[in-house]
Amino acid sequence: MSAGMLKARQLVVARDQRCCARCGRPVTGRYSLHHRKPRRMGGSRDEVTHSAANQVLLDGSGTEGCHGYVESFRDEARALGWLLHDGDSPLEVPLLHAIYGWVLLDVKGGWEPTDCRPS
């Protein structure tokens, strides 16, 4: 894992207060960082892909817990900002966060409230 990816991981865990961003429960067991805009096979050259703006802390893995739920119910996940389409920017699409409500995430691990909703 690169130093930049490790830093992004630390920013996401701190921003999400070691709680699942979908359900709000403290993450004590298995957790993962979910990429809102998928990395795709082979990765991505877009710096935002591995930034805090594109990642949230979720309990479980891609097949269980809240992460599994997001991956299984993709239309709902898109409506709530958990998944993005290829042309979407994580900096511009709001997310319904369990702790903060509707927010826009930034690359520095911050967030700002918004009244906007994904289209």
Chimera marker file (.cmm) of the C-alpha trace (Angstrom):
<marker_set name="trace">
<marker id="1" x="0.000" y="0.000" z="0.000" r="1" g="1" b="0" radius="0.5"/>
<marker id="2" x="1.430" y="3.379" z="-0.992" r="1" g="1" b="0" radius="0.5"/>
<marker id="3" x="1.972" y="6.182" z="1.513" r="1" g="1" b="0" radius="0.5"/>
<marker id="4" x="-0.820" y="8.168" z="-0.160" r="1" g="1" b="0" radius="0.5"/>
<marker id="5" x="-3.277" y="5.292" z="0.143" r="1" g="1" b="0" radius="0.5"/>
<marker id="6" x="-2.329" y="4.757" z="3.798" r="1" g="1" b="0" radius="0.5"/>
<marker id="7" x="-2.857" y="8.455" z="4.508" r="1" g="1" b="0" radius="0.5"/>
<marker id="8" x="-6.286" y="8.351" z="2.807" r="1" g="1" b="0" radius="0.5"/>
<marker id="9" x="-7.215" y="5.297" z="4.914" r="1" g="1" b="0" radius="0.5"/>
<marker id="10" x="-6.275" y="7.174" z="8.097" r="1" g="1" b="0" radius="0.5"/>
<marker id="11" x="-8.286" y="10.225" z="7.006" r="1" g="1" b="0" radius="0.5"/>
<marker id="12" x="-11.377" y="8.113" z="6.254" r="1" g="1" b="0" radius="0.5"/>
<marker id="13" x="-11.258" y="6.197" z="9.549" r="1" g="1" b="0" radius="0.5"/>
<marker id="14" x="-10.855" y="9.466" z="11.484" r="1" g="1" b="0" radius="0.5"/>
<marker id="15" x="-13.599" y="11.282" z="9.526" r="1" g="1" b="0" radius="0.5"/>
<marker id="16" x="-16.029" y="8.409" z="10.018" r="1" g="1" b="0" radius="0.5"/>
<marker id="17" x="-15.115" y="8.227" z="13.733" r="1" g="1" b="0" radius="0.5"/>
<marker id="18" x="-14.382" y="4.479" z="13.489" r="1" g="1" b="0" radius="0.5"/>
<marker id="19" x="-18.099" y="3.990" z="12.816" r="1" g="1" b="0" radius="0.5"/>
<marker id="20" x="-19.815" y="2.499" z="9.809" r="1" g="1" b="0" radius="0.5"/>
<marker id="21" x="-20.806" y="5.403" z="7.577" r="1" g="1" b="0" radius="0.5"/>
<marker id="22" x="-23.967" y="3.559" z="6.497" r="1" g="1" b="0" radius="0.5"/>
<marker id="23" x="-25.454" y="2.377" z="9.833" r="1" g="1" b="0" radius="0.5"/>
<marker id="24" x="-23.485" y="4.498" z="12.318" r="1" g="1" b="0" radius="0.5"/>
<marker id="25" x="-22.479" y="1.613" z="14.598" r="1" g="1" b="0" radius="0.5"/>
<marker id="26" x="-18.900" y="1.511" z="15.919" r="1" g="1" b="0" radius="0.5"/>
<marker id="27" x="-16.718" y="-0.746" z="13.802" r="1" g="1" b="0" radius="0.5"/>
<marker id="28" x="-15.172" y="-3.268" z="16.154" r="1" g="1" b="0" radius="0.5"/>
<marker id="29" x="-14.766" y="-6.319" z="13.946" r="1" g="1" b="0" radius="0.5"/>
<marker id="30" x="-14.409" y="-6.764" z="10.241" r="1" g="1" b="0" radius="0.5"/>
<marker id="31" x="-14.567" y="-3.581" z="8.214" r="1" g="1" b="0" radius="0.5"/>
<marker id="32" x="-13.537" y="-2.267" z="4.840" r="1" g="1" b="0" radius="0.5"/>
<marker id="33" x="-13.059" y="0.949" z="2.966" r="1" g="1" b="0" radius="0.5"/>
<marker id="34" x="-15.642" y="1.136" z="0.236" r="1" g="1" b="0" radius="0.5"/>
<marker id="35" x="-14.761" y="2.972" z="-2.975" r="1" g="1" b="0" radius="0.5"/>
<marker id="36" x="-17.840" y="4.924" z="-4.067" r="1" g="1" b="0" radius="0.5"/>
<marker id="37" x="-16.520" y="5.106" z="-7.618" r="1" g="1" b="0" radius="0.5"/>
<marker id="38" x="-15.154" y="1.618" z="-8.290" r="1" g="1" b="0" radius="0.5"/>
<marker id="39" x="-11.413" y="1.217" z="-8.819" r="1" g="1" b="0" radius="0.5"/>
<marker id="40" x="-11.894" y="-1.217" z="-11.705" r="1" g="1" b="0" radius="0.5"/>
<marker id="41" x="-9.563" y="-4.059" z="-12.477" r="1" g="1" b="0" radius="0.5"/>
<marker id="42" x="-6.011" y="-2.832" z="-12.768" r="1" g="1" b="0" radius="0.5"/>
<marker id="43" x="-6.706" y="0.262" z="-10.669" r="1" g="1" b="0" radius="0.5"/>
<marker id="44" x="-7.079" y="3.840" z="-11.757" r="1" g="1" b="0" radius="0.5"/>
<marker id="45" x="-4.742" y="6.702" z="-12.534" r="1" g="1" b="0" radius="0.5"/>
<marker id="46" x="-7.246" y="9.258" z="-11.240" r="1" g="1" b="0" radius="0.5"/>
<marker id="47" x="-5.899" y="10.540" z="-7.902" r="1" g="1" b="0" radius="0.5"/>
<marker id="48" x="-9.422" y="11.058" z="-6.545" r="1" g="1" b="0" radius="0.5"/>
<marker id="49" x="-10.123" y="7.311" z="-6.851" r="1" g="1" b="0" radius="0.5"/>
<marker id="50" x="-7.998" y="6.499" z="-3.796" r="1" g="1" b="0" radius="0.5"/>
<marker id="51" x="-8.746" y="9.720" z="-1.909" r="1" g="1" b="0" radius="0.5"/>
<marker id="52" x="-10.919" y="10.219" z="1.168" r="1" g="1" b="0" radius="0.5"/>
<marker id="53" x="-13.604" y="11.779" z="-1.057" r="1" g="1" b="0" radius="0.5"/>
<marker id="54" x="-14.144" y="8.436" z="-2.762" r="1" g="1" b="0" radius="0.5"/>
<marker id="55" x="-13.977" y="6.178" z="0.301" r="1" g="1" b="0" radius="0.5"/>
<marker id="56" x="-16.161" y="5.477" z="3.316" r="1" g="1" b="0" radius="0.5"/>
<marker id="57" x="-15.737" y="3.127" z="6.252" r="1" g="1" b="0" radius="0.5"/>
<marker id="58" x="-18.275" y="0.285" z="6.197" r="1" g="1" b="0" radius="0.5"/>
<marker id="59" x="-18.679" y="-2.733" z="8.410" r="1" g="1" b="0" radius="0.5"/>
<marker id="60" x="-18.252" y="-6.121" z="6.778" r="1" g="1" b="0" radius="0.5"/>
<marker id="61" x="-16.725" y="-6.971" z="3.444" r="1" g="1" b="0" radius="0.5"/>
<marker id="62" x="-17.979" y="-6.679" z="-0.110" r="1" g="1" b="0" radius="0.5"/>
<marker id="63" x="-20.228" y="-9.691" z="0.539" r="1" g="1" b="0" radius="0.5"/>
<marker id="64" x="-21.401" y="-9.165" z="4.140" r="1" g="1" b="0" radius="0.5"/>
<marker id="65" x="-22.481" y="-6.419" z="6.534" r="1" g="1" b="0" radius="0.5"/>
<marker id="66" x="-23.169" y="-2.911" z="5.302" r="1" g="1" b="0" radius="0.5"/>
<marker id="67" x="-20.531" y="-3.229" z="2.579" r="1" g="1" b="0" radius="0.5"/>
<marker id="68" x="-22.280" y="-6.326" z="1.286" r="1" g="1" b="0" radius="0.5"/>
<marker id="69" x="-25.615" y="-4.476" z="1.406" r="1" g="1" b="0" radius="0.5"/>
<marker id="70" x="-24.243" y="-1.601" z="-0.674" r="1" g="1" b="0" radius="0.5"/>
<marker id="71" x="-22.853" y="-4.017" z="-3.252" r="1" g="1" b="0" radius="0.5"/>
<marker id="72" x="-26.098" y="-6.045" z="-3.373" r="1" g="1" b="0" radius="0.5"/>
<marker id="73" x="-28.573" y="-3.158" z="-3.630" r="1" g="1" b="0" radius="0.5"/>
<marker id="74" x="-26.795" y="-1.023" z="-6.185" r="1" g="1" b="0" radius="0.5"/>
<marker id="75" x="-29.743" y="1.145" z="-7.296" r="1" g="1" b="0" radius="0.5"/>
<marker id="76" x="-30.452" y="2.170" z="-3.708" r="1" g="1" b="0" radius="0.5"/>
<marker id="77" x="-26.735" y="2.681" z="-3.120" r="1" g="1" b="0" radius="0.5"/>
<marker id="78" x="-26.549" y="5.054" z="-6.099" r="1" g="1" b="0" radius="0.5"/>
<marker id="79" x="-29.616" y="6.980" z="-4.897" r="1" g="1" b="0" radius="0.5"/>
<marker id="80" x="-27.880" y="7.533" z="-1.547" r="1" g="1" b="0" radius="0.5"/>
<marker id="81" x="-24.451" y="8.366" z="-3.006" r="1" g="1" b="0" radius="0.5"/>
<marker id="82" x="-22.803" y="5.101" z="-1.939" r="1" g="1" b="0" radius="0.5"/>
<marker id="83" x="-22.026" y="4.078" z="-5.520" r="1" g="1" b="0" radius="0.5"/>
<marker id="84" x="-21.181" y="6.337" z="-8.429" r="1" g="1" b="0" radius="0.5"/>
<marker id="85" x="-21.401" y="5.947" z="-12.179" r="1" g="1" b="0" radius="0.5"/>
<marker id="86" x="-18.196" y="6.076" z="-14.235" r="1" g="1" b="0" radius="0.5"/>
<marker id="87" x="-18.672" y="9.718" z="-15.227" r="1" g="1" b="0" radius="0.5"/>
<marker id="88" x="-19.482" y="10.947" z="-11.693" r="1" g="1" b="0" radius="0.5"/>
<marker id="89" x="-17.008" y="12.751" z="-9.477" r="1" g="1" b="0" radius="0.5"/>
<marker id="90" x="-16.836" y="11.807" z="-5.786" r="1" g="1" b="0" radius="0.5"/>
<marker id="91" x="-16.197" y="15.496" z="-5.095" r="1" g="1" b="0" radius="0.5"/>
<marker id="92" x="-19.546" y="16.499" z="-6.597" r="1" g="1" b="0" radius="0.5"/>
<marker id="93" x="-21.974" y="13.698" z="-5.679" r="1" g="1" b="0" radius="0.5"/>
<marker id="94" x="-23.417" y="13.905" z="-2.144" r="1" g="1" b="0" radius="0.5"/>
<marker id="95" x="-23.634" y="10.939" z="0.201" r="1" g="1" b="0" radius="0.5"/>
<marker id="96" x="-26.105" y="10.153" z="2.980" r="1" g="1" b="0" radius="0.5"/>
<marker id="97" x="-23.718" y="9.595" z="5.892" r="1" g="1" b="0" radius="0.5"/>
<marker id="98" x="-25.070" y="7.936" z="9.068" r="1" g="1" b="0" radius="0.5"/>
<marker id="99" x="-23.331" y="10.452" z="11.351" r="1" g="1" b="0" radius="0.5"/>
<marker id="100" x="-23.399" y="13.692" z="9.343" r="1" g="1" b="0" radius="0.5"/>
<marker id="101" x="-26.481" y="13.401" z="7.099" r="1" g="1" b="0" radius="0.5"/>
<marker id="102" x="-26.238" y="14.551" z="3.470" r="1" g="1" b="0" radius="0.5"/>
<marker id="103" x="-22.659" y="15.654" z="2.808" r="1" g="1" b="0" radius="0.5"/>
<marker id="104" x="-20.072" y="16.302" z="0.158" r="1" g="1" b="0" radius="0.5"/>
<marker id="105" x="-16.748" y="14.635" z="0.965" r="1" g="1" b="0" radius="0.5"/>
<marker id="106" x="-13.329" y="16.118" z="0.206" r="1" g="1" b="0" radius="0.5"/>
<marker id="107" x="-9.888" y="14.664" z="-0.461" r="1" g="1" b="0" radius="0.5"/>
<marker id="108" x="-8.518" y="15.878" z="2.899" r="1" g="1" b="0" radius="0.5"/>
<marker id="109" x="-10.899" y="13.764" z="4.961" r="1" g="1" b="0" radius="0.5"/>
<marker id="110" x="-13.382" y="16.546" z="5.532" r="1" g="1" b="0" radius="0.5"/>
<marker id="111" x="-17.040" y="16.991" z="4.704" r="1" g="1" b="0" radius="0.5"/>
<marker id="112" x="-19.579" y="19.728" z="4.347" r="1" g="1" b="0" radius="0.5"/>
<marker id="113" x="-23.345" y="19.525" z="4.725" r="1" g="1" b="0" radius="0.5"/>
<marker id="114" x="-25.435" y="19.871" z="1.578" r="1" g="1" b="0" radius="0.5"/>
<marker id="115" x="-29.095" y="20.051" z="0.600" r="1" g="1" b="0" radius="0.5"/>
<marker id="116" x="-28.326" y="18.454" z="-2.781" r="1" g="1" b="0" radius="0.5"/>
<marker id="117" x="-29.166" y="14.833" z="-3.559" r="1" g="1" b="0" radius="0.5"/>
<marker id="118" x="-27.711" y="12.509" z="-6.206" r="1" g="1" b="0" radius="0.5"/>
<marker id="119" x="-29.661" y="12.615" z="-9.461" r="1" g="1" b="0" radius="0.5"/>
<link id1="1" id2="2" r="1" g="1" b="0" radius="0.2"/>
<link id1="2" id2="3" r="1" g="1" b="0" radius="0.2"/>
<link id1="3" id2="4" r="1" g="1" b="0" radius="0.2"/>
<link id1="4" id2="5" r="1" g="1" b="0" radius="0.2"/>
<link id1="5" id2="6" r="1" g="1" b="0" radius="0.2"/>
<link id1="6" id2="7" r="1" g="1" b="0" radius="0.2"/>
<link id1="7" id2="8" r="1" g="1" b="0" radius="0.2"/>
<link id1="8" id2="9" r="1" g="1" b="0" radius="0.2"/>
<link id1="9" id2="10" r="1" g="1" b="0" radius="0.2"/>
<link id1="10" id2="11" r="1" g="1" b="0" radius="0.2"/>
<link id1="11" id2="12" r="1" g="1" b="0" radius="0.2"/>
<link id1="12" id2="13" r="1" g="1" b="0" radius="0.2"/>
<link id1="13" id2="14" r="1" g="1" b="0" radius="0.2"/>
<link id1="14" id2="15" r="1" g="1" b="0" radius="0.2"/>
<link id1="15" id2="16" r="1" g="1" b="0" radius="0.2"/>
<link id1="16" id2="17" r="1" g="1" b="0" radius="0.2"/>
<link id1="17" id2="18" r="1" g="1" b="0" radius="0.2"/>
<link id1="18" id2="19" r="1" g="1" b="0" radius="0.2"/>
<link id1="19" id2="20" r="1" g="1" b="0" radius="0.2"/>
<link id1="20" id2="21" r="1" g="1" b="0" radius="0.2"/>
<link id1="21" id2="22" r="1" g="1" b="0" radius="0.2"/>
<link id1="22" id2="23" r="1" g="1" b="0" radius="0.2"/>
<link id1="23" id2="24" r="1" g="1" b="0" radius="0.2"/>
<link id1="24" id2="25" r="1" g="1" b="0" radius="0.2"/>
<link id1="25" id2="26" r="1" g="1" b="0" radius="0.2"/>
<link id1="26" id2="27" r="1" g="1" b="0" radius="0.2"/>
<link id1="27" id2="28" r="1" g="1" b="0" radius="0.2"/>
<link id1="28" id2="29" r="1" g="1" b="0" radius="0.2"/>
<link id1="29" id2="30" r="1" g="1" b="0" radius="0.2"/>
<link id1="30" id2="31" r="1" g="1" b="0" radius="0.2"/>
<link id1="31" id2="32" r="1" g="1" b="0" radius="0.2"/>
<link id1="32" id2="33" r="1" g="1" b="0" radius="0.2"/>
<link id1="33" id2="34" r="1" g="1" b="0" radius="0.2"/>
<link id1="34" id2="35" r="1" g="1" b="0" radius="0.2"/>
<link id1="35" id2="36" r="1" g="1" b="0" radius="0.2"/>
<link id1="36" id2="37" r="1" g="1" b="0" radius="0.2"/>
<link id1="37" id2="38" r="1" g="1" b="0" radius="0.2"/>
<link id1="38" id2="39" r="1" g="1" b="0" radius="0.2"/>
<link id1="39" id2="40" r="1" g="1" b="0" radius="0.2"/>
<link id1="40" id2="41" r="1" g="1" b="0" radius="0.2"/>
<link id1="41" id2="42" r="1" g="1" b="0" radius="0.2"/>
<link id1="42" id2="43" r="1" g="1" b="0" radius="0.2"/>
<link id1="43" id2="44" r="1" g="1" b="0" radius="0.2"/>
<link id1="44" id2="45" r="1" g="1" b="0" radius="0.2"/>
<link id1="45" id2="46" r="1" g="1" b="0" radius="0.2"/>
<link id1="46" id2="47" r="1" g="1" b="0" radius="0.2"/>
<link id1="47" id2="48" r="1" g="1" b="0" radius="0.2"/>
<link id1="48" id2="49" r="1" g="1" b="0" radius="0.2"/>
<link id1="49" id2="50" r="1" g="1" b="0" radius="0.2"/>
<link id1="50" id2="51" r="1" g="1" b="0" radius="0.2"/>
<link id1="51" id2="52" r="1" g="1" b="0" radius="0.2"/>
<link id1="52" id2="53" r="1" g="1" b="0" radius="0.2"/>
<link id1="53" id2="54" r="1" g="1" b="0" radius="0.2"/>
<link id1="54" id2="55" r="1" g="1" b="0" radius="0.2"/>
<link id1="55" id2="56" r="1" g="1" b="0" radius="0.2"/>
<link id1="56" id2="57" r="1" g="1" b="0" radius="0.2"/>
<link id1="57" id2="58" r="1" g="1" b="0" radius="0.2"/>
<link id1="58" id2="59" r="1" g="1" b="0" radius="0.2"/>
<link id1="59" id2="60" r="1" g="1" b="0" radius="0.2"/>
<link id1="60" id2="61" r="1" g="1" b="0" radius="0.2"/>
<link id1="61" id2="62" r="1" g="1" b="0" radius="0.2"/>
<link id1="62" id2="63" r="1" g="1" b="0" radius="0.2"/>
<link id1="63" id2="64" r="1" g="1" b="0" radius="0.2"/>
<link id1="64" id2="65" r="1" g="1" b="0" radius="0.2"/>
<link id1="65" id2="66" r="1" g="1" b="0" radius="0.2"/>
<link id1="66" id2="67" r="1" g="1" b="0" radius="0.2"/>
<link id1="67" id2="68" r="1" g="1" b="0" radius="0.2"/>
<link id1="68" id2="69" r="1" g="1" b="0" radius="0.2"/>
<link id1="69" id2="70" r="1" g="1" b="0" radius="0.2"/>
<link id1="70" id2="71" r="1" g="1" b="0" radius="0.2"/>
<link id1="71" id2="72" r="1" g="1" b="0" radius="0.2"/>
<link id1="72" id2="73" r="1" g="1" b="0" radius="0.2"/>
<link id1="73" id2="74" r="1" g="1" b="0" radius="0.2"/>
<link id1="74" id2="75" r="1" g="1" b="0" radius="0.2"/>
<link id1="75" id2="76" r="1" g="1" b="0" radius="0.2"/>
<link id1="76" id2="77" r="1" g="1" b="0" radius="0.2"/>
<link id1="77" id2="78" r="1" g="1" b="0" radius="0.2"/>
<link id1="78" id2="79" r="1" g="1" b="0" radius="0.2"/>
<link id1="79" id2="80" r="1" g="1" b="0" radius="0.2"/>
<link id1="80" id2="81" r="1" g="1" b="0" radius="0.2"/>
<link id1="81" id2="82" r="1" g="1" b="0" radius="0.2"/>
<link id1="82" id2="83" r="1" g="1" b="0" radius="0.2"/>
<link id1="83" id2="84" r="1" g="1" b="0" radius="0.2"/>
<link id1="84" id2="85" r="1" g="1" b="0" radius="0.2"/>
<link id1="85" id2="86" r="1" g="1" b="0" radius="0.2"/>
<link id1="86" id2="87" r="1" g="1" b="0" radius="0.2"/>
<link id1="87" id2="88" r="1" g="1" b="0" radius="0.2"/>
<link id1="88" id2="89" r="1" g="1" b="0" radius="0.2"/>
<link id1="89" id2="90" r="1" g="1" b="0" radius="0.2"/>
<link id1="90" id2="91" r="1" g="1" b="0" radius="0.2"/>
<link id1="91" id2="92" r="1" g="1" b="0" radius="0.2"/>
<link id1="92" id2="93" r="1" g="1" b="0" radius="0.2"/>
<link id1="93" id2="94" r="1" g="1" b="0" radius="0.2"/>
<link id1="94" id2="95" r="1" g="1" b="0" radius="0.2"/>
<link id1="95" id2="96" r="1" g="1" b="0" radius="0.2"/>
<link id1="96" id2="97" r="1" g="1" b="0" radius="0.2"/>
<link id1="97" id2="98" r="1" g="1" b="0" radius="0.2"/>
<link id1="98" id2="99" r="1" g="1" b="0" radius="0.2"/>
<link id1="99" id2="100" r="1" g="1" b="0" radius="0.2"/>
<link id1="100" id2="101" r="1" g="1" b="0" radius="0.2"/>
<link id1="101" id2="102" r="1" g="1" b="0" radius="0.2"/>
<link id1="102" id2="103" r="1" g="1" b="0" radius="0.2"/>
<link id1="103" id2="104" r="1" g="1" b="0" radius="0.2"/>
<link id1="104" id2="105" r="1" g="1" b="0" radius="0.2"/>
<link id1="105" id2="106" r="1" g="1" b="0" radius="0.2"/>
<link id1="106" id2="107" r="1" g="1" b="0" radius="0.2"/>
<link id1="107" id2="108" r="1" g="1" b="0" radius="0.2"/>
<link id1="108" id2="109" r="1" g="1" b="0" radius="0.2"/>
<link id1="109" id2="110" r="1" g="1" b="0" radius="0.2"/>
<link id1="110" id2="111" r="1" g="1" b="0" radius="0.2"/>
<link id1="111" id2="112" r="1" g="1" b="0" radius="0.2"/>
<link id1="112" id2="113" r="1" g="1" b="0" radius="0.2"/>
<link id1="113" id2="114" r="1" g="1" b="0" radius="0.2"/>
<link id1="114" id2="115" r="1" g="1" b="0" radius="0.2"/>
<link id1="115" id2="116" r="1" g="1" b="0" radius="0.2"/>
<link id1="116" id2="117" r="1" g="1" b="0" radius="0.2"/>
<link id1="117" id2="118" r="1" g="1" b="0" radius="0.2"/>
<link id1="118" id2="119" r="1" g="1" b="0" radius="0.2"/>
</marker_set>
